[in-house]
């Protein structure tokens, strides 16, 4: 049997490893995939697969309260308009509770709310890092991509972390969103032509290398896709098949028995992960064109590094800059926790860029966390003589460390493996200096120029 993606715990508070004594938590950056959703397209809906064409899993949050400005009224006194959202089918009919394609479902709302309550349980109740009641919205930062399922997921997370009863009237959390051209919470091929070209190359190269591995599945699966072969660039695409099956199993929708076989799902997942993430590609909407052989393309360090720079470099630079600001300003910078609601491609992109990707499709509500720690006097491990002489020495700045966690596991970053680049005896604690050095290498100096079709070699 294939492993159910539902078996994971989005945030395991009980098994969270407290940092060694001598390290004090300073700031937390969280990147979380949205909750369970419906498939982004209609696939496997006809016999013999008979998966739903219409997903009736969106019964909650169908009533909305929108602020409307009434002419002549003070802007502080806007009225609220009650309304309901109902999905209408092509024939004009409708049924209560039907979801749009790619919409956050009732289950997705539940899991993201649970993620928020787990954050509260960990960082408020267990560690005492965050205040019980939010007194100042400068302590928190919430941002989402401009997509309904990520926005709604973040709303649920915020409500779990700081429900209305735990927010002072002047500390209403803001949810930030950027224009599409400025988005960096995922690889933004829409605003970077060079990145789009590279992603197309990796996608087609993956098809050339992996389609033959999918051929043995045709006799098992083709009957469910109108007799078509299972291919990375097939109709439907292998990624679309995997998306539909993962959405169905997450919601306890029965799938054909072949898709419950580990040998089937693993082969499809391996091929799809290669298509999307082998060079750290970050856009699902890739069209195919002839290109180089995958092995040649993948083995090109220049192309892989370029995709990482253009795909995740700006996001990592944002993270690094905010952490450094915290280090520089200390308590003058009140920001403690930053929660970003994003997509599977962002999590895989971050993990791949930092060389800790597990080659598995990121699950719904899975997350990556970067925690910033400051060393305290108790953690310096100074000798008796050093302690005795310390009053006569200049006061050294405390060391700062970053710990990355993914899927409830500490990540040991290869870039911090060398002696002096991590906390002695704890390789998962990377020095901030080593982390920032690598991020600097990954940060585009001129994003617009590097996004020209010819990249940094462009003379245009």
N, C-alpha and C positions, 0 to 999 in steps of 0.2 A: 504494500500500500504506500502511496505517496504521502509524505509528511504534510499534514494540514497546516496552512499558513496561519490558522487561528490559534495554534498551540503556543504562540509566543506571547510574552507579557510585555506590553508597550513600555512600562517602566516598573521594574522590580525594586520596590523600596526596601524590602527586607534584606535583599542580598547586595544592596549598595555598599561598596567598600569605603569605609571612612578613611580619609587621608591619614598618613602617619603623624604622630605628635610632632609638633614643631612646624606644621604647615597650617596656615589660616586661609580659608576660602575668601576670595576677594570679589569674584565676578563669574557669572555663568552664562554661556551662550548656547542656546538650544535650537536645533534645526529639526523639525518634525514633519513627517509626511502626513498629509490629510488622512482622515478616517476612511472607513469602508465606503465604497461608492458603487454605483452601477457601472457596467461596461461602457466604454466610450463609443461603441458601435454595436449594431445588431448583428450577431453572429450565432451560428449553431441553433437558430430559433426554430427551424423546421424539423420534420422527422428525418432521421430517427433520433437525433439528439434531444430535440424538444425542450431546449432551454427557453426561458421566458423571452418574449419579444417586448412585453410591457412589464416592467419591474414595479410591483406594488409594495414598496418598502419605504415610502416617504409620507407617513401619516402625521408626523409631528412637524411643528414649525411651519405650518401651512397658512397661519394667520400672521399678518404683518401689521406693524404700526409705523407709518412713515410720517416724518415731520413735513408739514406743508406750511408755507408762508402765506398768510392772509394779508392782502393789501390793507395798509392803514394800521396794522398791528405792529407792536414792537417786536424786533427779531427775537428777543428773549421770551416772547410769549407765543411762539409758533404753536399751531394746533397739530393734533395727530390724527391722521387718516387711517382708519381700519380697513384692511383688505385681505383677500385670500388668494393664494396662487394655486391654479389648477392646470394640469397638463392636458391640452386638447390634442386628440389624435387627428390624423389626416382626414378622416371621414367626418370630423366635427363632433364626435362623441368624446366623453370623458368619464373617468372614474376617480373617486376620491383615493388619494394615497399613491397615485402613480408618480414615478420618478422620471425626471429627464435623463437622457444619456449622460453618463459621467457625473451624476449628482450624488452628493453626500446623502447617505441613507440614514434611517433611524438608528441603525446599528453604528454607523459612523459617528453620529452625534453622541451616542452613548460612550463609545470608546475614546473619543477626544475629550469629552467631559471627564471621564475617568483618568485620562492622562493629566488633566489639570489638577484634579484632586490628589493624584499621586505626587505631583510637583509640590503641592501644598504640604502633604504629609511628610515629604522628604526635607524640603528647604525651609519650611516654617516650623513644623512640629518636631521633627527629629533633630535637625542640625541647628535650628534657631538662627539660620542665616538671614531669612527674610522676616519682616515684622508680621505679627498676627493680623493687624489691620493696616491697610495701605493708607498712610498719612500724606504721602507725596508721590505724585505720578512720575517724578524724576527718578524714582528707584527702579522702575520697570520700563521695558521697551517691548512693544509687540508689533510685528510686521508680517504681512502676507503678500503673496502674489495676487494679482488682480483677477482671480478665478473664484467663482462662487464656492466651490468645495473647500478651498484652502481658507477663504475668508470665514466661512461658517464653522470650519474646524477650529480656527483660532478663537472665535467667539465662545465656543464651548470650553476651550482650554482656559481662557481668561476667567470664565464664570466658575470653573472648578478651582482655579488658583486663588482668585479674589472675587468671591460672590459679592453682590451689591451690599449685603449686610457687613462685609468686611472692608468696605471702602468709605473713607470720609467723603462728604459731599464735594469737597474741592479736589479730590483725588480720583476722578473718573478716568480709567485707563483709556488711552488713545490707541487706535489701531492704524498703523501707517501702511500706505500702499504707494507704489511708484508707477509712473507712466511706463508703458511697455519699452520704450527706447532706453530707459534708465534701469531696467530690471536686472539684478544680478543674483537673485535667489535661485537661478537655474541658468544653464548655458543659453545665452540670448542670441541664437543664430538669426533671429529676425532683425537684429540691429547690427549684426556683424557678418558681412558677406564672406569674409575669409573663413570664419568658423563654420558657416554653412557648407562651404566647398569641402572643407576637411571632413565634416561629418558625413557628407555624401560619399566621399571616398572610403571611409571606414565601413559604412553600411554596405556598399556594394562589394567591397573586398570580403566582408564577412559572409555575404551570400555565396561568393565563389568558393570560399573555404569550407563552409559548414552545410551547404545544401545537401551534399552527399551523405552527411550523417543523419539527415532527416528522411532520406529515401526509404529506409526500412520501416518507417512508421506509416507509410502510405497504405499498406494493406490493413492497418488497424484503424486509421483515422479518416482516410479520404471519404469514406461513406458518410461522414458527418459534415463534410464541407462540399457537398454536391459533386463528389468524385474528383475534386481537384487535389493535386499533390500538396504535401505539407512542405512549404519552403519559406525561407526568410523573406523573399520577395514575392511570395505567392499571393493567391487571392482566395481567402483572406491571408494576410501576412501571418507568419508564425507568432509574432508579437501580439497580434490581435486575438489569436486563439488562446494564447496564454493569459492575456488580460481577461477574457471572458470566463475562462475556467477559474482563475483566481478570484474573480468577483463572485462567481457562483458558490464556490466552496466556502468563502468567507461568510456567506449568508445562509449556509446549510441548504443550498439548492442542489439537488441530486444531479450529478454529471454522469455521462456515459462511463461504464466501468473501465474502459481503456485509459481514461484520463486520471484514474485513481492508481494506476500502475506507476511506481517510482521510476522504472526504466523508461517510461514514455515521457513523463513530465520533466525528468532530469535532462533528457536529450534536448527537448524543446527549450528549456530554460538556458542551457549552456549556449545554444545557438543564438538565442535572442539577446542574452547578456553580451555575447561577442559583438553582435550587431550594434548595440547601443553604447556599450561601455568599454570596448577593447582599447580604444584610443581616448577613452573618456568622452565619447559622444554624449550629448545631453539634450537632444531633441527627438521626440518620438515621431514627428511628422517628416520623416526623411524620404525623399524621392530617390529612385535609383538611376544611376547613369554608369556607363562602362568606366572602369578604373583599374588600378593595379591589383595584382594578386594580394590577398589579405596578409599573408605572411610577410611579404615585402613591405606592405604598407604599415603593418603593426610593428615590425621590427625597426622602423625608422624613428630613432629617438628624437630627431628634430620635429617631426610631425606630432608625435605624442606630447612632447613638451609644449608645442605651440597650442595644441588643443587645450591643454591644462591651463595655460596662461589666459587664453581667450575665454575659456569656459568657466573656470573657478577662481582665476587669479584675483579679480576685483572683489569677489565675496570674501576671500581669505584676507585680502588687504583691509577690508572694512573691519573684520574681526580683529586682526592684529593691531590696527590703529586704535580701536576702542579699548583694547586691553592695555596698550601702552599709555593711553590717556589716563586710565585708571591708576596705573603704576606711578605716573608722573604727578598726578593731582591728589592721590590718596582719598581721604575723606571729603575733600572738596568736590570730588566726583561722586554723586550719590547713587549712580547707576549700578545695580546689583545683578539683575537678571534680564536677559534678552531672549525672547521666544520668537522664532521665525516659522511661519507655516508655509510649507513648500511641497515639493513633489518627490517621487521616487528617484527621478533623474538627478536631483540635487544631492540626495544622500549618497547615491552611488558615485556621483561626480566628486564629491568631497573625499570619500573613502579611497577612490581610485587615484585621485591627485596626490594624496598623502601615502599611497602605496600600502593601504591596509584593507582593500576591498576583498570581500570573501567570495566574490563571483556568484552571489545569490541575489535574486531580485528583492529589493527592499519591500518589506511588508507594510500593510496599512498601519498607520500610527507609530511606525518605528521612528527612531530619532538618533541624532548624533549630538553629543554634548561636549563642549570645550569648557573646562573649569580652570580658572586662574587662581593660583595659590601664591601666598607670600610666606617666605620663611620667617619664623619667629626666633627669638633668642634661644628658646628651649630646643630648637631644631638645628642649631649650628654645630652640635657635637664637638664643641671646643674642649681642648685639654685644660687641665687645672692651671697650667702655666699661662695658656692663652687667655683664660678667664681672668687671671690675676693681673695680666698686663693690659687688658682691654681698656681700662680707664685712661691709659697713656697713649692710646692709638686714636687715629682719626676714625670717626664713626662711619663704617662701611654701609652701603645701601644693602638692604635685604635682597636675597635672590628670589626670583619669581619663576614659577613653573606652570606648565599647562598639562592637563590630563585630558585626553580625548577618550570618549566612551561611545560605543556603537553596539546596538542590540544588547544592552545591559552588560557589555564586556569592556574592560580596559583595553585600549589599543596601544601597542608599543610601536612608536613611529620609527621607521628605519633611519630617517634623517637625524634622529637623536640617539642613535645607538652608540656612538663613540664616547669614550670616557670624557667627562667634563661637560657633556651635552645633556645629561639627565641627572636626576637625584641619585646619588650612590645607593645601590641596592634596590632601587625602585625605577626600572627603566621606563615605566609608563608615565613618569613625571618628567616631561621634556622641559629643558630650560627655555624661558621666554626668548632669550637671546638666540638660541639655535633655531627655534621656531620662526622667529621674525627674519632670520637670515634666509631661510628657505622660501618664506612667503615673498620676500623682496625679489628673489629670482623669478617667482611666478607672476609677479604683478606687471601688467603691461605699462610701459612708460608713457605711451600715447595710444590709448585704446582705439581711437578713431583711425589713426594712421595704420596700426597693425591689423585693423579689420578690412583694409583695402583688399581687393581680390588676390593680389600678389603678396599680401602680408608685409612683413618688415622689409622685404626686398623690393617693395614697390617704389618706383621712382615718380609715381604720379603725385 
